[in-house]
Amino acid sequence: MRDGNPLTHFLQEDNRMAYRVKAYTLREESTESGTRYFISFKDGQGKSHELEVSEQFFMEFRQMERRNRNLF
């Protein structure tokens, strides 16, 4: 946890485990008023969640996906 962020530590330490099995789904939805962005995942108890996120968060997450795909 060099930067103090436990998520960064998790992603660095458990990189392979975290990305070999995709634990989330990214989805875009086009509407008359614009595009909406969502991330879906299951929590530790197996309960499904879907969150609407900002375009910036969504695009950063996609970039992270692409970078991690190149590691394998």
N, C-alpha and C positions, 0 to 999 in steps of 0.2 A: 504494500500500500504506500508506495513512495509519494504519490500525490494526495494521500489521505482519502481517496475515494475507493470504498470497498468493491464497487462494480468494476473499476479499472483493474484492481487486483485479481478479481475473479476471472475477468476476460484474459488477462495475461497468464495466469497460472493454469486455468482450465480451458484454454483456447480450443483445443481439439474436441474435448467433450462438449463444449457449449455449442459448437457449430456443425459437428458431423450430423447430429440429429437436430433439425430445425425446430426450435421450441416456440416459434412464433410465425405469424403470417402477416405480410404487409398487403394492404388493399387500398386502391384509389377508387373513388366514386365520383363520377361526373354528374353535376346537377345544373339546372338552369342558372343558379347563382354562382357557380364555380365548381372547383374540384375540392373534395373532402378527402382526408387521409386518415387511415386507421391502422392500428396494430392489434392483432389478436394473439392471445396466449393462454395457457393453463397455469394456474398457480400450483403451489406445492400440494394442495389437497385435490388437485385434478379439476377444479372449477374453472370454466372458461370465462375469459374476459375479453372485451373489445373496447379499446380506447380510441377516441378521435384525437389526433395529434396535429401539430402545426406542420405546414409544408416544410419548414426548415428542419424540424426533427425527423420527419419522414425521409427527406433527402440525405441527411447525415447518416441515418440508419442504413439506407441503401448503399451509401459509399462504404460504410463499415462492412457490410455484407460482401461487397466486391473485393475489398482488401483482404478479408479473411478467406475468401475462396481462392485467392492467389497464393495463400500460404500452404495449401495442401497439394 
